[in-house]
Amino acid sequence: MLVSARSFAEYRAMFALTDRDLDRRVLDCPGGAASFVAEAGRRGVDAVAVDREYAVHREELGLLVERETSFKRELLAKETAGFVRSWYTDADDLIRQWTANSRLFRADIAARPERYVAGSLPELPFPDRSFDLVLSSHLVFSYGNRLGEDFQRAALLDLARVARREVRLFPVTVYDTGERYRGLERLRGELAVAGIGSRIERVGYEFQPGADEMLVLTCAGRRAPAPAAPGSGRLAVPAGDPVRWRHRERSD
């Protein structure tokens, strides 16, 4: 899996984010070396990123993007040869943009480390309903052929667990094939049983051909599962929020 470094503008397009959406507490999962949280912070947005790499690499993750994309330049050019050119003109432009974004990430994680939390799906280190809006790009379905449906199911349920209102996932296609993830409707049915509504929306972003849809989960009616039995092996949710501030409570 290539470490990516997408921008705030890309996030707005991928997830159809409005100004109202950005007036909420937002989680980026997995954040990678994206500059979304850094740029969001400049705009006064209450945003947090979570990624397993933050446990070890942190600032070095941005350097990894620069080195890896340059080293894999020919592979990137080959894999994206037939991609839509509305966002990146070519592989070199992608490398330039990701390098700039990763440098913003590096500066922000050094200046505001509390905004970058170590953790990974399918068991995030946050209490229930910690965020108003949860965003997840290029993981759950993108690597659906490799991660397996058990992971998908658990990941979707945990993303919904930490969301007060919505989860948005982009794209719903598998990177290897460019096709919509085959188990998507089955998973949506299982989520509905758990009180989690869902819909698919087309967005104004496309890089991989056909990857222009997001899955939106509505979480207000989510039914919490029974507590895990002692010794079940499930990670316990920490008693304190690892993020050092509380989100804005709103009735709307």
Secondary structure as the mmCIF struct_conf table of DSSP 4:
data_model
#
loop_
_struct_conf.conf_type_id
_struct_conf.id
_struct_conf.beg_label_comp_id
_struct_conf.beg_label_asym_id
_struct_conf.beg_label_seq_id
_struct_conf.end_label_comp_id
_struct_conf.end_label_asym_id
_struct_conf.end_label_seq_id
HELX_RH_AL_P HELX_RH_AL_P1 PHE A 8 MET A 14
TURN_TY1_P TURN_TY1_P1 PHE A 15 ALA A 16
TURN_TY1_P TURN_TY1_P2 ASP A 19 ARG A 20
HELX_RH_3T_P HELX_RH_3T_P1 ASP A 21 ASP A 23
BEND BEND1 ARG A 24 ARG A 24
STRN STRN1 ARG A 25 ASP A 28
BEND BEND2 CYS A 29 PRO A 30
TURN_TY1_P TURN_TY1_P3 GLY A 32 ALA A 33
BEND BEND3 SER A 35 SER A 35
HELX_RH_AL_P HELX_RH_AL_P2 PHE A 36 ARG A 42
TURN_TY1_P TURN_TY1_P4 ARG A 43 GLY A 44
STRN STRN2 ASP A 46 ASP A 51
HELX_RH_3T_P HELX_RH_3T_P2 ARG A 52 ALA A 55
TURN_TY1_P TURN_TY1_P5 VAL A 56 GLU A 59
HELX_RH_AL_P HELX_RH_AL_P3 GLU A 60 PHE A 71
TURN_TY1_P TURN_TY1_P6 LYS A 72 LYS A 72
HELX_RH_AL_P HELX_RH_AL_P4 ARG A 73 GLU A 79
TURN_TY1_P TURN_TY1_P7 THR A 80 GLY A 82
BEND BEND4 PHE A 83 PHE A 83
BEND BEND5 SER A 86 TRP A 87
BEND BEND6 THR A 89 ASP A 90
HELX_RH_AL_P HELX_RH_AL_P5 ALA A 91 ALA A 111
HELX_RH_3T_P HELX_RH_3T_P3 PRO A 113 ARG A 115
STRN STRN3 TYR A 116 ALA A 118
STRN STRN4 SER A 120 SER A 120
TURN_TY1_P TURN_TY1_P8 LEU A 121 PRO A 122
STRN STRN5 GLU A 123 GLU A 123
BEND BEND7 PRO A 125 PHE A 126
TURN_TY1_P TURN_TY1_P9 ASP A 128 ARG A 129
STRN STRN6 PHE A 131 SER A 137
BEND BEND8 HIS A 138 LEU A 139
TURN_TY1_P TURN_TY1_P10 VAL A 140 TYR A 143
HELX_RH_AL_P HELX_RH_AL_P6 GLY A 144 LEU A 147
HELX_RH_AL_P HELX_RH_AL_P7 GLU A 149 ARG A 161
TURN_TY1_P TURN_TY1_P11 VAL A 162 VAL A 162
STRN STRN7 ALA A 163 PHE A 170
STRN STRN8 THR A 173 THR A 173
TURN_TY1_P TURN_TY1_P12 TYR A 175 THR A 177
BEND BEND9 GLU A 179 GLU A 179
STRN STRN9 ARG A 180 ARG A 180
HELX_LH_PP_P HELX_LH_PP_P1 TYR A 181 TYR A 181
TURN_TY1_P TURN_TY1_P13 ARG A 182 GLY A 183
HELX_RH_AL_P HELX_RH_AL_P8 LEU A 184 VAL A 193
TURN_TY1_P TURN_TY1_P14 ALA A 194 GLY A 195
STRN STRN10 GLY A 197 ARG A 202
BEND BEND10 GLY A 204 GLY A 204
BEND BEND11 PHE A 207 GLN A 208
TURN_TY1_P TURN_TY1_P15 PRO A 209 GLY A 210
STRN STRN11 GLU A 213 THR A 218
TURN_TY1_P TURN_TY1_P16 ALA A 220 GLY A 221
HELX_LH_PP_P HELX_LH_PP_P2 ARG A 222 ALA A 229
TURN_TY1_P TURN_TY1_P17 PRO A 230 GLY A 231
BEND BEND12 SER A 232 SER A 232
HELX_LH_PP_P HELX_LH_PP_P3 ARG A 234 PRO A 238
BEND BEND13 ALA A 239 GLY A 240
BEND BEND14 PRO A 242 TRP A 245
HELX_LH_PP_P HELX_LH_PP_P4 ARG A 246 GLU A 249
#
